Amino acid sequence: MPNGKSKSKKKELVFTRENSVGLVERQFAHFDAPLKLRSGGRLDNFTLAYETYGALNEDKSNVILICHALSGDSHVAGYYSDDPNEAPGWWDDAVGPGKMFDTNRYYVICSNVIGGCRGSTGPSSPAPDGKPFGLRFPVITISDMVEAQRHLMDRFGITKLFAIAGGSMGGMQALQWAVNYPERVENVLFIASTPLSSTQNIAFNEIGRQAIYADPNWRRGDYYDHPEKPDAGLAVARMIGHITYMSEYSLEKKFGRRLQNNTELAYTFDTEFAVESYLQHQGVKFVERFDANSYLYITKALDYYDVSDGYSTIYDALRKTNANFLVVSFSSDWLYTDKQARELVDPLRRLKKNVEYQRVKASFGHDSFLVEVETMTELVGGYLDRMWKRKQRPPKKNDDKKG
């Protein structure tokens, strides 16, 4: 059994392009059926972008749905081209042959959430009048994201998921799947997440939104036909978010008070410290692939998240679940803390649900679930292996004889 601790001597698994899933293609599923939303709004039709990895077995029992976090998308692994400079999918170390989500055994699906900007219907998509929705797009929730994914699973003819996995916002989706569709989920991998967004979580998201609102190029969400986009506001929002993904230790270790270009202080308002340069770089990279309005909508969905919404208590919400749960938190994660993980673990245990909790001692903050490759492979990959082998065992015969 893994002990839930990172090894003191960092000996990470080495993954290369050669043992990646290789070239992949983003696919699109269009649904003409309406999507009714928690807010009371609806989409008359919608599209989900998705990618798949591995092979679906004959009885469709080997499916793992991976749900992405705020800044992610359907491109979880692999490459789109042979360009040696292309970055792989956001969790490439985890998805592939022999990896955490072993594509020699499992059929892995990842879709871009509704409200996103990487192929799924969102505020940048055309409304019925042909113009981008902008702020006319209806408000969405985590439950709406799950409902859109449910349509995708129905399209595939997949009635039960062997596992559903996600870190951060992905963990919220995985948990909500188990509550909304208990008969369709066997195992939930709830990683670096929370069953309820805290006041601090909401506060950080609001600062990011205010940065976007303050950008004159935002134009109350109606910027798609203008050459200037609210890039400055979105970049600041990303910088704020990125700080919460790291830890004080990881920032100190990576940058300290090191100067970026000079050997001594210049006493100006120019960028001097390496950490300043790094955050600015993260902001610039983010605006190249993300839409400011999608950032607003998705962070609002995070703020609204409470798995007990619609129920009297969290116990009432969790009582109906049938899944096995693996809950993983990280000691240095101050965005979604150990305490928040236990707010799920404790009720599950009191309800006598099958839950395994691993508190991982790690130094990289919220991003530890992406960085601690060896530990995560041991924990999550090992858990999936045990559950898969248990699934393959024939049921025990009832030896009771009739009297």
C-alpha positions as CSV (number, residue, x, y, z in Angstrom):
1,M,0.0,0.0,0.0
2,P,1.3,3.5,-0.8
3,N,1.9,5.5,2.3
4,G,0.7,8.8,0.8
5,K,4.1,10.5,1.2
6,S,6.4,11.9,-1.5
7,K,9.8,10.4,-1.5
8,S,12.4,12.7,0.1
9,K,14.8,12.0,-2.8
10,K,12.9,13.0,-5.8
11,K,13.0,10.2,-8.3
12,E,10.3,11.0,-10.8
13,L,9.2,8.7,-13.5
14,V,10.6,9.7,-16.9
15,F,8.1,10.0,-19.7
16,T,9.1,10.9,-23.2
17,R,7.3,11.5,-26.5
18,E,8.0,7.9,-27.4
19,N,5.7,6.5,-24.7
20,S,3.1,9.2,-25.1
21,V,-0.3,8.3,-26.5
22,G,1.1,10.0,-29.7
23,L,-0.9,12.0,-32.1
24,V,-4.4,12.7,-31.1
25,E,-7.3,14.6,-32.6
26,R,-9.9,16.9,-31.0
27,Q,-13.4,15.7,-31.9
28,F,-16.8,17.3,-31.6
29,A,-20.2,16.0,-30.6
30,H,-23.2,18.2,-31.5
31,F,-26.5,17.8,-29.6
32,D,-29.7,19.2,-31.0
33,A,-31.5,18.4,-27.7
34,P,-31.9,21.3,-25.3
35,L,-29.7,21.5,-22.2
36,K,-31.7,22.7,-19.2
37,L,-29.5,24.6,-16.8
38,R,-29.5,24.9,-13.0
39,S,-30.0,28.7,-13.3
40,G,-33.3,28.2,-15.1
41,G,-31.7,29.0,-18.4
42,R,-31.2,26.7,-21.3
43,L,-29.2,26.1,-24.4
44,D,-31.4,24.9,-27.4
45,N,-28.4,23.0,-28.7
46,F,-24.8,22.6,-27.8
47,T,-21.5,21.1,-28.8
48,L,-18.8,19.4,-26.7
49,A,-15.2,19.0,-27.8
50,Y,-13.6,15.8,-26.6
51,E,-10.6,13.5,-27.0
52,T,-10.3,9.7,-26.5
53,Y,-7.3,7.5,-25.7
54,G,-6.9,3.7,-25.7
55,A,-9.5,1.2,-26.9
56,L,-13.1,0.7,-25.8
57,N,-13.6,-3.0,-24.8
58,E,-16.5,-5.1,-26.0
59,D,-18.8,-4.5,-23.1
60,K,-17.8,-0.9,-22.6
61,S,-16.7,-1.6,-19.0
62,N,-13.2,0.0,-19.2
63,V,-14.2,3.7,-19.5
64,I,-12.5,6.4,-17.4
65,L,-13.8,10.0,-17.8
66,I,-11.2,12.6,-16.8
67,C,-12.6,16.0,-15.9
68,H,-10.4,19.1,-16.3
69,A,-9.8,22.0,-14.0
70,L,-10.5,25.7,-14.6
71,S,-7.7,26.4,-17.1
72,G,-7.7,22.9,-18.7
73,D,-9.6,21.5,-21.7
74,S,-10.2,18.2,-23.5
75,H,-6.5,17.9,-24.6
76,V,-5.3,15.9,-21.6
77,A,-2.6,13.9,-23.4
78,G,-0.7,13.5,-26.6
79,Y,0.2,15.9,-29.4
80,Y,-1.7,17.4,-32.3
81,S,1.3,17.4,-34.7
82,D,4.9,16.3,-35.2
83,D,6.2,19.7,-34.3
84,P,9.0,19.1,-31.8
85,N,8.2,22.4,-30.0
86,E,4.6,21.5,-29.4
87,A,3.7,21.1,-25.7
88,P,1.8,17.9,-24.8
89,G,-1.6,17.6,-23.2
90,W,-2.0,19.1,-19.7
91,W,-1.8,15.7,-17.9
92,D,0.4,13.8,-20.5
93,D,2.4,12.2,-17.7
94,A,-0.7,10.5,-16.4
95,V,-2.5,9.2,-19.5
96,G,-0.8,6.6,-21.8
97,P,0.6,3.1,-21.9
98,G,1.7,1.9,-18.5
99,K,0.9,5.3,-16.9
100,M,-1.5,6.3,-14.1
101,F,-4.5,6.0,-16.5
102,D,-3.1,3.0,-18.5
103,T,-4.4,3.2,-22.1
104,N,-3.4,-0.5,-22.5
105,R,-6.3,-1.3,-20.2
106,Y,-8.6,1.7,-20.1
107,Y,-10.5,3.8,-22.6
108,V,-10.0,7.4,-21.5
109,I,-12.3,10.2,-22.4
110,C,-11.8,13.9,-21.7
111,S,-14.2,16.7,-22.8
112,N,-14.0,20.4,-22.6
113,V,-16.7,21.7,-20.2
114,I,-19.8,23.6,-21.3
115,G,-19.0,27.3,-21.0
116,G,-15.4,26.7,-22.1
117,C,-13.6,28.1,-25.1
118,R,-11.7,25.2,-26.6
119,G,-14.4,23.8,-28.9
120,S,-17.4,23.4,-26.5
121,T,-20.3,25.8,-26.5
122,G,-19.5,28.8,-24.4
123,P,-19.8,32.6,-24.4
124,S,-17.6,33.0,-27.5
125,S,-19.8,30.6,-29.5
126,P,-22.4,31.9,-32.0
127,A,-25.8,32.6,-30.5
128,P,-29.0,32.0,-32.5
129,D,-28.6,35.4,-34.1
130,G,-25.1,34.4,-35.4
131,K,-23.2,36.8,-33.1
132,P,-21.1,35.5,-30.1
133,F,-23.2,35.0,-27.0
134,G,-21.0,37.2,-24.8
135,L,-22.8,37.8,-21.5
136,R,-26.0,36.6,-23.1
137,F,-24.7,33.1,-22.5
138,P,-26.7,31.6,-19.5
139,V,-25.0,31.1,-16.2
140,I,-23.6,27.6,-15.7
141,T,-22.9,25.3,-12.8
142,I,-20.7,22.2,-12.1
143,S,-24.0,20.2,-12.3
144,D,-24.6,21.6,-15.8
145,M,-21.1,20.5,-16.9
146,V,-22.0,17.0,-15.7
147,E,-25.3,17.0,-17.5
148,A,-23.5,17.9,-20.8
149,Q,-21.0,15.1,-20.2
150,R,-23.9,12.7,-19.5
151,H,-25.2,13.5,-23.0
152,L,-21.8,12.6,-24.4
153,M,-21.7,9.3,-22.6
154,D,-25.2,8.5,-23.9
155,R,-24.0,9.2,-27.4
156,F,-21.2,6.7,-26.9
157,G,-23.7,4.1,-25.5
158,I,-21.7,4.1,-22.2
159,T,-24.1,3.4,-19.4
160,K,-21.6,3.0,-16.6
161,L,-18.1,4.6,-16.0
162,F,-15.5,2.4,-14.4
163,A,-14.0,5.6,-13.0
164,I,-14.4,9.3,-13.2
165,A,-11.4,11.3,-12.2
166,G,-10.4,14.9,-11.7
167,G,-8.2,17.4,-9.9
168,S,-9.5,20.7,-8.6
169,M,-12.6,21.7,-10.5
170,G,-12.4,18.2,-12.1
171,G,-12.8,16.6,-8.7
172,M,-16.0,18.6,-8.2
173,Q,-17.4,17.2,-11.5
174,A,-16.4,13.7,-10.5
175,L,-18.2,14.0,-7.2
176,Q,-21.3,15.6,-8.8
177,W,-21.5,12.7,-11.2
178,A,-21.6,10.3,-8.3
179,V,-24.5,12.3,-6.8
180,N,-26.5,13.0,-9.9
181,Y,-26.0,9.6,-11.5
182,P,-25.1,7.1,-8.8
183,E,-26.0,4.0,-10.9
184,R,-23.5,5.1,-13.6
185,V,-20.3,5.6,-11.6
186,E,-18.2,2.8,-10.1
187,N,-15.2,4.7,-8.8
188,V,-14.6,8.4,-8.0
189,L,-11.1,9.8,-7.9
190,F,-11.4,13.1,-6.1
191,I,-8.1,14.9,-6.1
192,A,-7.1,18.3,-4.6
193,S,-10.6,19.4,-4.6
194,T,-13.5,20.4,-2.3
195,P,-17.2,19.5,-1.9
196,L,-17.9,23.2,-1.2
197,S,-16.2,26.4,-2.3
198,S,-15.0,28.3,0.7
199,T,-15.3,32.0,1.2
200,Q,-11.6,32.3,0.4
201,N,-12.0,30.4,-2.8
202,I,-14.8,32.8,-3.8
203,A,-12.7,35.8,-2.8
204,F,-9.8,34.9,-5.0
205,N,-12.1,34.2,-8.0
206,E,-13.8,37.6,-7.5
207,I,-10.4,39.4,-7.6
208,G,-9.7,37.7,-11.0
209,R,-13.1,38.7,-12.3
210,Q,-12.6,42.3,-11.2
211,A,-9.3,42.4,-13.1
212,I,-11.2,41.5,-16.3
213,Y,-14.1,44.0,-15.6
214,A,-11.5,46.7,-15.1
215,D,-10.0,46.2,-18.5
216,P,-11.5,48.8,-20.8
217,N,-11.3,46.3,-23.7
218,W,-13.7,44.0,-21.9
219,R,-16.7,46.1,-23.0
220,R,-19.1,44.2,-20.8
221,G,-18.3,41.0,-22.6
222,D,-18.9,42.4,-26.1
223,Y,-15.4,42.4,-27.4
224,Y,-15.3,39.7,-30.0
225,D,-15.7,42.0,-33.0
226,H,-13.0,44.4,-31.8
227,P,-9.2,43.9,-32.4
228,E,-8.4,44.7,-28.8
229,K,-9.3,42.0,-26.3
230,P,-9.3,42.2,-22.5
231,D,-5.9,40.5,-22.5
232,A,-4.4,42.7,-19.7
233,G,-7.3,41.9,-17.3
234,L,-7.3,38.2,-18.1
235,A,-3.5,38.0,-17.7
236,V,-3.8,39.6,-14.2
237,A,-6.6,37.1,-13.3
238,R,-4.3,34.3,-14.4
239,M,-1.4,35.6,-12.4
240,I,-3.6,35.8,-9.2
241,G,-4.8,32.3,-9.8
242,H,-1.4,30.9,-10.5
243,I,-0.1,32.1,-7.1
244,T,-2.9,30.1,-5.4
245,Y,-1.8,27.0,-7.3
246,M,1.7,27.1,-5.8
247,S,2.9,27.1,-2.2
248,E,5.1,29.6,-0.4
249,Y,7.8,26.9,-0.3
250,S,7.7,26.2,-4.0
251,L,7.8,29.9,-4.9
252,E,10.7,30.5,-2.5
253,K,12.6,27.5,-3.9
254,K,11.9,28.3,-7.5
255,F,12.6,32.0,-7.4
256,G,13.6,33.4,-4.0
257,R,14.5,37.0,-4.3
258,R,16.5,36.4,-7.4
259,L,16.7,39.3,-9.9
260,Q,15.7,38.5,-13.4
261,N,18.2,40.5,-15.5
262,N,20.3,42.6,-13.2
263,T,22.8,41.9,-10.5
264,E,21.6,44.7,-8.2
265,L,18.4,46.5,-7.5
266,A,17.5,49.2,-10.0
267,Y,14.9,51.1,-7.9
268,T,12.4,51.4,-10.7
269,F,8.9,50.1,-11.5
270,D,10.3,47.8,-14.2
271,T,10.2,44.1,-13.8
272,E,13.2,43.2,-11.5
273,F,12.5,40.0,-9.7
274,A,12.4,36.6,-11.4
275,V,9.0,35.8,-9.8
276,E,7.5,38.9,-11.4
277,S,8.8,37.9,-14.8
278,Y,7.5,34.4,-14.3
279,L,3.9,35.5,-13.4
280,Q,3.9,37.9,-16.4
281,H,4.9,35.0,-18.7
282,Q,2.1,32.8,-17.3
283,G,-0.4,35.6,-17.9
284,V,0.8,36.1,-21.5
285,K,0.7,32.4,-22.3
286,F,-2.8,32.1,-20.9
287,V,-4.4,34.8,-23.0
288,E,-3.2,33.1,-26.1
289,R,-5.5,30.1,-25.5
290,F,-8.3,31.3,-23.2
291,D,-11.3,33.5,-23.4
292,A,-12.0,36.2,-20.8
293,N,-15.7,35.6,-20.7
294,S,-15.2,31.8,-20.3
295,Y,-13.0,32.7,-17.3
296,L,-15.8,34.7,-15.8
297,Y,-18.4,31.9,-16.3
298,I,-16.3,29.0,-15.1
299,T,-15.1,30.8,-11.9
300,K,-18.7,31.6,-11.2
301,A,-19.5,27.9,-11.5
302,L,-16.7,27.2,-9.0
303,D,-18.1,29.8,-6.6
304,Y,-21.6,28.3,-6.8
305,Y,-20.3,24.8,-6.1
306,D,-21.8,23.0,-3.1
307,V,-22.5,19.3,-3.5
308,S,-25.3,19.6,-0.9
309,D,-27.1,22.2,-3.1
310,G,-30.7,20.9,-3.4
311,Y,-30.4,18.7,-0.4
312,S,-30.9,19.4,3.3
313,T,-27.3,18.4,4.2
314,I,-24.3,16.9,2.6
315,Y,-25.3,13.6,4.2
316,D,-28.5,13.6,2.2
317,A,-26.5,14.3,-1.0
318,L,-23.9,11.6,-0.4
319,R,-26.3,9.0,0.9
320,K,-27.5,8.2,-2.6
321,T,-24.0,7.5,-4.0
322,N,-23.0,4.0,-4.9
323,A,-19.4,4.6,-5.9
324,N,-16.1,3.8,-4.3
325,F,-14.1,6.9,-3.5
326,L,-10.4,7.7,-3.5
327,V,-9.8,11.2,-2.0
328,V,-6.4,12.7,-2.3
329,S,-5.3,16.0,-0.7
330,F,-1.9,17.6,-0.4
331,S,-0.3,19.0,2.7
332,S,0.9,22.3,1.1
333,D,-2.3,23.0,-0.9
334,W,-3.8,26.1,0.5
335,L,-6.4,26.6,-2.3
336,Y,-8.3,23.3,-1.6
337,T,-7.0,22.3,1.8
338,D,-6.8,19.0,3.8
339,K,-9.7,20.3,5.9
340,Q,-11.9,20.7,2.8
341,A,-11.0,17.2,1.7
342,R,-12.1,15.9,5.1
343,E,-15.4,17.6,4.7
344,L,-16.1,15.0,2.1
345,V,-14.2,12.1,3.7
346,D,-15.9,12.3,7.1
347,P,-19.5,12.2,5.9
348,L,-18.7,9.4,3.5
349,R,-17.2,7.4,6.4
350,R,-20.1,8.1,8.7
351,L,-22.4,6.9,5.9
352,K,-20.4,3.6,5.7
353,K,-19.4,4.4,2.1
354,N,-16.3,2.8,0.7
355,V,-13.8,5.6,0.8
356,E,-10.0,5.7,0.9
357,Y,-8.3,8.9,1.9
358,Q,-4.6,9.7,1.2
359,R,-3.1,12.9,2.5
360,V,0.1,13.4,0.5
361,K,3.0,15.2,2.0
362,A,4.1,17.4,-0.9
363,S,5.7,20.9,-1.3
364,F,4.2,22.1,-4.6
365,G,0.9,23.4,-3.4
366,H,-2.3,22.8,-5.4
367,D,-0.3,21.9,-8.5
368,S,1.2,18.9,-6.6
369,F,-1.3,16.6,-8.3
370,L,0.3,17.5,-11.7
371,V,3.9,17.6,-10.5
372,E,4.2,14.6,-8.1
373,V,4.1,12.1,-11.0
374,E,5.6,9.1,-9.2
375,T,3.5,9.5,-6.1
376,M,0.3,10.0,-8.0
377,T,1.0,7.0,-10.3
378,E,1.5,4.9,-7.2
379,L,-1.5,6.1,-5.4
380,V,-4.1,6.6,-8.3
381,G,-2.7,4.0,-10.7
382,G,-2.5,1.5,-7.8
383,Y,-6.0,2.2,-6.7
384,L,-7.4,1.7,-10.2
385,D,-5.4,-1.5,-10.6
386,R,-6.9,-2.9,-7.4
387,M,-10.4,-1.9,-8.4
388,W,-10.0,-3.3,-11.9
389,K,-8.8,-6.6,-10.6
390,R,-11.7,-6.7,-8.0
391,K,-14.1,-6.0,-10.9
392,Q,-12.7,-9.0,-12.8
393,R,-13.1,-11.5,-10.0
394,P,-16.1,-13.7,-10.4
395,P,-18.8,-13.2,-7.7
396,K,-18.6,-15.6,-4.7
397,K,-21.0,-18.5,-4.9
398,N,-23.7,-18.6,-2.3
399,D,-23.0,-21.9,-0.4
400,D,-26.0,-21.6,1.8
401,K,-28.1,-24.7,1.2
402,K,-31.9,-24.6,1.2
403,G,-33.3,-26.3,4.3
